Amino acid sequence: MFLVTITYTCSVEAVDEYLDGHRAFLDTYYAADKFIMSGPFEPRSGGLIVVDTDDEDELEAILSADPFYQHGVARYERMRFRPTKAADCLKNRLSLS
């Protein structure tokens, strides 16, 4: 699993030009069961995506489909994450007992 932080590299107004495409990108990978949660930071300087994959190549392929990535309006940091505890509603999804 990876935590991916997205940091905008330009104004929020410039980012907003690609927001609809970014939301469609999110919908695609939620439907593929790859994203667990996502959302913007407050104040709005970027956001976070929790990605259900252990494969770095797959993660790169996923992120490269994001219009924010394609148009260079954001920078991505990837951190491998191994959850060991979770709320009951997430335990089955994360294969925790």
N, C-alpha and C positions, 0 to 999 in steps of 0.2 A: 504494500500500500504506500502511497505517496501523499504528502501534503504539498500542494503547489501554491505558492504565493505569487500573485500577479501585482506588479507595481506599474502604474501608468508612467509613461515616459514623455507625455505631452499633456496639454490641457484636457480637462474633463470634456470640454466642448468638442475637441478633436476625437476623443475616445467615443463620445456619443454617436458620432457618424457611423460607427461599426457596432453599436449596441444591439440592434435587432439581429444582426448576423451572429453576434456572440451568444445571444439568448438561444438562437436556433442551434448553434454548436452545442450548448449545454443540454438542450432537449435531446439531441441526437445521442449523446453519451449517457444521459440518464436512461433513455430507452434501451441502450445497449447494456445497461446494468454495470457501467464502469464508474459512474460518479455516485458518491454517497451523499455529499452535501456541498453546497457552494454559497457564496454570497459576497457582497461588497464590504469593504472596511468603512468605518465611520470615524473621522470624515472620509469622504470618498477619494481615496488615493490608489485604489486597486481592490484586490479581493483574494479569496482563498477557495481552492477546490480540493476536496478529498477524493482521490482517485483510487479505485480498487483494481490495482495491478501490481505485480512484483517485477514486471518486465520493463526495463528502461527503454528498450527500443519501441515497445508498444506505447509507453508514455510519450515518447518523442513524437510518434506518429499522431497520437491523439492531440497533443498540444499544437502541432503544426497545422491542424485543421481549424484552429481558432482564428477568426478574422482579426482579433487584436494582435495575434502573433504575425499573421500574414502581412499586416499593414504597419507593423513596427511601432504600435502605439503603447506597447507594454513590454515589460521585462518579466521573465519567469524564473523563480527559484524553486528547485525540487528538493524535497527532504524525504528520504525513506523513513517510513513510520511503521512500527509493529505494535498494534494495540494489544494490551494485555488485560484491560478492564474496560467495560462499557456499560451504559444504561441497559436495562433489560430489553428495551425496544430495539437495540442494535446488536445484541449478543448473537443471535442466529445469523444475521448478515455478516458478522465478523468472525464467525466460527469460534466464539468464545464460550467457555462453560462456566 
